[in-house]
Amino acid sequence: MAKKQKIKKKTSKKQAKKPFKNNATKGNKSRAISIASVNQNKKMINSKKLLSLKEAEKYVYEAGGENGLKIFKYLIEKDVVEESQLARKLGVEKINTIRKDLYKLFSKGLVSYIRKKRGKKAWYTYYWFANSDILISALKQEYQDEIEQIKKAVDLNKVEEYYTCPVCNRVYDARTALENDFKCSNCGNILTHIDTEKVLETKLERIKELEKKITFLDSFVRKA
């Protein structure tokens, strides 16, 4: 019985040595491709120009924080980087620290890795790379979602009239304004009618602006 416990303990210790669980098919479905293939794909996207956009940098920052943004920028500069080298170049002493930041980005699909076995032992070397295409898709989706929301609001404004309080800026539809005798329920001030035409014009201009941004993102992808 004691012998079995000893074997179990040894197995557990061996598993603890593994730097990562094999989750290449989980999370953001890390790509099982070669380093050469990654470099070839990256040539199709102007990643450096992409990250010059404030929206792009903000998205990465919100996903991985300040360290995550530094990692993403470095991976864009260097294409594919082994994780221990990545830690050294960014001045991170502990490998687990860089992994935590990498996994924040990984959970959003912004980075992926290639795992290579080292010798005959159950040890692996991990090479990380940035997914610029995922960043482009995420930004385009944000723009598209806003467009859809604006279109719904535009359709509603075509059939509804709105009033606003000049003091606290609360907005009321016509029915609510009538029920409150056209007074603000918050401060009691008289409500003023909103110029629907100007509101619609502003919303339509915003749609055009977002559509231009989507087209601009498409320009980062180089044609083969």
Contacts in CASP RR format, 6 or more apart in sequence:
PFRMAT RR
TARGET T0000
AUTHOR 0000-0000-0000
METHOD contacts of the structure
MODEL  1
MAKKQKIKKKTSKKQAKKPFKNNATKGNKSRAISIASVNQNKKMINSKKL
LSLKEAEKYVYEAGGENGLKIFKYLIEKDVVEESQLARKLGVEKINTIRK
DLYKLFSKGLVSYIRKKRGKKAWYTYYWFANSDILISALKQEYQDEIEQI
KKAVDLNKVEEYYTCPVCNRVYDARTALENDFKCSNCGNILTHIDTEKVL
ETKLERIKELEKKITFLDSFVRKA
14 122 0 8 1.000
17 122 0 8 1.000
17 123 0 8 1.000
18 122 0 8 1.000
18 123 0 8 1.000
18 124 0 8 1.000
19 95 0 8 1.000
19 99 0 8 1.000
19 123 0 8 1.000
19 124 0 8 1.000
19 126 0 8 1.000
20 99 0 8 1.000
20 115 0 8 1.000
20 124 0 8 1.000
20 126 0 8 1.000
22 115 0 8 1.000
23 30 0 8 1.000
24 30 0 8 1.000
24 32 0 8 1.000
24 113 0 8 1.000
24 115 0 8 1.000
27 106 0 8 1.000
27 107 0 8 1.000
27 109 0 8 1.000
28 106 0 8 1.000
28 107 0 8 1.000
28 108 0 8 1.000
28 109 0 8 1.000
28 112 0 8 1.000
28 131 0 8 1.000
28 134 0 8 1.000
30 106 0 8 1.000
30 112 0 8 1.000
30 113 0 8 1.000
30 114 0 8 1.000
31 38 0 8 1.000
31 112 0 8 1.000
31 114 0 8 1.000
32 114 0 8 1.000
33 114 0 8 1.000
34 114 0 8 1.000
35 80 0 8 1.000
35 114 0 8 1.000
35 127 0 8 1.000
38 79 0 8 1.000
38 80 0 8 1.000
38 114 0 8 1.000
38 129 0 8 1.000
39 79 0 8 1.000
39 80 0 8 1.000
41 133 0 8 1.000
42 79 0 8 1.000
42 129 0 8 1.000
42 132 0 8 1.000
43 222 0 8 1.000
44 221 0 8 1.000
44 222 0 8 1.000
44 224 0 8 1.000
45 132 0 8 1.000
45 133 0 8 1.000
45 136 0 8 1.000
45 220 0 8 1.000
45 221 0 8 1.000
45 222 0 8 1.000
46 220 0 8 1.000
46 221 0 8 1.000
46 222 0 8 1.000
47 76 0 8 1.000
47 130 0 8 1.000
47 132 0 8 1.000
47 220 0 8 1.000
48 76 0 8 1.000
48 77 0 8 1.000
49 220 0 8 1.000
50 56 0 8 1.000
50 132 0 8 1.000
50 135 0 8 1.000
50 136 0 8 1.000
50 217 0 8 1.000
50 220 0 8 1.000
51 57 0 8 1.000
51 60 0 8 1.000
51 72 0 8 1.000
51 73 0 8 1.000
51 76 0 8 1.000
53 139 0 8 1.000
55 139 0 8 1.000
55 142 0 8 1.000
55 213 0 8 1.000
56 135 0 8 1.000
56 139 0 8 1.000
57 69 0 8 1.000
59 135 0 8 1.000
59 138 0 8 1.000
59 139 0 8 1.000
59 142 0 8 1.000
60 68 0 8 1.000
60 69 0 8 1.000
60 72 0 8 1.000
60 105 0 8 1.000
60 110 0 8 1.000
60 135 0 8 1.000
61 68 0 8 1.000
61 69 0 8 1.000
63 104 0 8 1.000
63 105 0 8 1.000
63 107 0 8 1.000
63 108 0 8 1.000
63 110 0 8 1.000
64 101 0 8 1.000
64 104 0 8 1.000
64 105 0 8 1.000
64 108 0 8 1.000
65 101 0 8 1.000
65 104 0 8 1.000
67 90 0 8 1.000
67 92 0 8 1.000
67 101 0 8 1.000
68 101 0 8 1.000
68 102 0 8 1.000
68 104 0 8 1.000
68 105 0 8 1.000
70 90 0 8 1.000
71 86 0 8 1.000
71 90 0 8 1.000
71 98 0 8 1.000
71 101 0 8 1.000
71 102 0 8 1.000
71 105 0 8 1.000
71 111 0 8 1.000
72 105 0 8 1.000
72 110 0 8 1.000
72 111 0 8 1.000
72 130 0 8 1.000
74 81 0 8 1.000
74 86 0 8 1.000
74 89 0 8 1.000
74 90 0 8 1.000
75 81 0 8 1.000
75 86 0 8 1.000
75 111 0 8 1.000
75 128 0 8 1.000
75 129 0 8 1.000
75 130 0 8 1.000
76 130 0 8 1.000
76 132 0 8 1.000
79 129 0 8 1.000
80 114 0 8 1.000
80 127 0 8 1.000
80 128 0 8 1.000
80 129 0 8 1.000
81 89 0 8 1.000
81 127 0 8 1.000
81 128 0 8 1.000
81 129 0 8 1.000
82 125 0 8 1.000
82 126 0 8 1.000
82 127 0 8 1.000
82 128 0 8 1.000
83 95 0 8 1.000
83 98 0 8 1.000
83 99 0 8 1.000
83 102 0 8 1.000
83 113 0 8 1.000
83 125 0 8 1.000
83 126 0 8 1.000
83 127 0 8 1.000
83 128 0 8 1.000
84 95 0 8 1.000
86 92 0 8 1.000
86 98 0 8 1.000
86 128 0 8 1.000
87 93 0 8 1.000
87 94 0 8 1.000
87 95 0 8 1.000
87 97 0 8 1.000
87 98 0 8 1.000
90 98 0 8 1.000
92 98 0 8 1.000
102 111 0 8 1.000
102 113 0 8 1.000
102 128 0 8 1.000
105 111 0 8 1.000
106 112 0 8 1.000
106 113 0 8 1.000
108 134 0 8 1.000
108 138 0 8 1.000
109 131 0 8 1.000
109 134 0 8 1.000
110 130 0 8 1.000
110 131 0 8 1.000
110 134 0 8 1.000
110 135 0 8 1.000
111 128 0 8 1.000
111 129 0 8 1.000
111 130 0 8 1.000
111 131 0 8 1.000
112 128 0 8 1.000
112 129 0 8 1.000
112 131 0 8 1.000
113 126 0 8 1.000
113 127 0 8 1.000
113 128 0 8 1.000
113 129 0 8 1.000
114 126 0 8 1.000
114 127 0 8 1.000
114 129 0 8 1.000
115 124 0 8 1.000
115 125 0 8 1.000
115 126 0 8 1.000
115 127 0 8 1.000
116 124 0 8 1.000
116 125 0 8 1.000
116 126 0 8 1.000
116 127 0 8 1.000
117 123 0 8 1.000
117 124 0 8 1.000
117 125 0 8 1.000
118 124 0 8 1.000
118 125 0 8 1.000
132 220 0 8 1.000
133 221 0 8 1.000
136 217 0 8 1.000
136 220 0 8 1.000
136 221 0 8 1.000
139 213 0 8 1.000
139 217 0 8 1.000
140 214 0 8 1.000
140 217 0 8 1.000
143 210 0 8 1.000
143 211 0 8 1.000
143 213 0 8 1.000
143 214 0 8 1.000
144 210 0 8 1.000
144 214 0 8 1.000
146 206 0 8 1.000
146 210 0 8 1.000
147 207 0 8 1.000
147 210 0 8 1.000
147 211 0 8 1.000
150 203 0 8 1.000
150 206 0 8 1.000
150 207 0 8 1.000
150 210 0 8 1.000
151 207 0 8 1.000
153 203 0 8 1.000
154 200 0 8 1.000
154 203 0 8 1.000
154 204 0 8 1.000
157 196 0 8 1.000
157 199 0 8 1.000
157 200 0 8 1.000
157 203 0 8 1.000
158 196 0 8 1.000
158 200 0 8 1.000
160 173 0 8 1.000
160 174 0 8 1.000
161 173 0 8 1.000
161 174 0 8 1.000
161 193 0 8 1.000
161 194 0 8 1.000
161 196 0 8 1.000
162 171 0 8 1.000
162 172 0 8 1.000
162 173 0 8 1.000
162 174 0 8 1.000
162 193 0 8 1.000
162 194 0 8 1.000
162 196 0 8 1.000
162 199 0 8 1.000
163 171 0 8 1.000
163 172 0 8 1.000
163 173 0 8 1.000
163 174 0 8 1.000
163 177 0 8 1.000
163 182 0 8 1.000
163 191 0 8 1.000
163 192 0 8 1.000
163 193 0 8 1.000
163 194 0 8 1.000
164 170 0 8 1.000
164 171 0 8 1.000
164 172 0 8 1.000
164 191 0 8 1.000
164 192 0 8 1.000
164 194 0 8 1.000
165 172 0 8 1.000
165 184 0 8 1.000
165 186 0 8 1.000
165 187 0 8 1.000
165 188 0 8 1.000
165 189 0 8 1.000
165 191 0 8 1.000
165 192 0 8 1.000
166 189 0 8 1.000
166 192 0 8 1.000
167 184 0 8 1.000
167 187 0 8 1.000
167 189 0 8 1.000
168 184 0 8 1.000
168 186 0 8 1.000
168 187 0 8 1.000
168 189 0 8 1.000
170 184 0 8 1.000
170 185 0 8 1.000
170 186 0 8 1.000
171 194 0 8 1.000
172 180 0 8 1.000
172 184 0 8 1.000
172 191 0 8 1.000
177 191 0 8 1.000
180 191 0 8 1.000
182 190 0 8 1.000
182 191 0 8 1.000
183 189 0 8 1.000
183 190 0 8 1.000
183 191 0 8 1.000
184 190 0 8 1.000
184 191 0 8 1.000
END
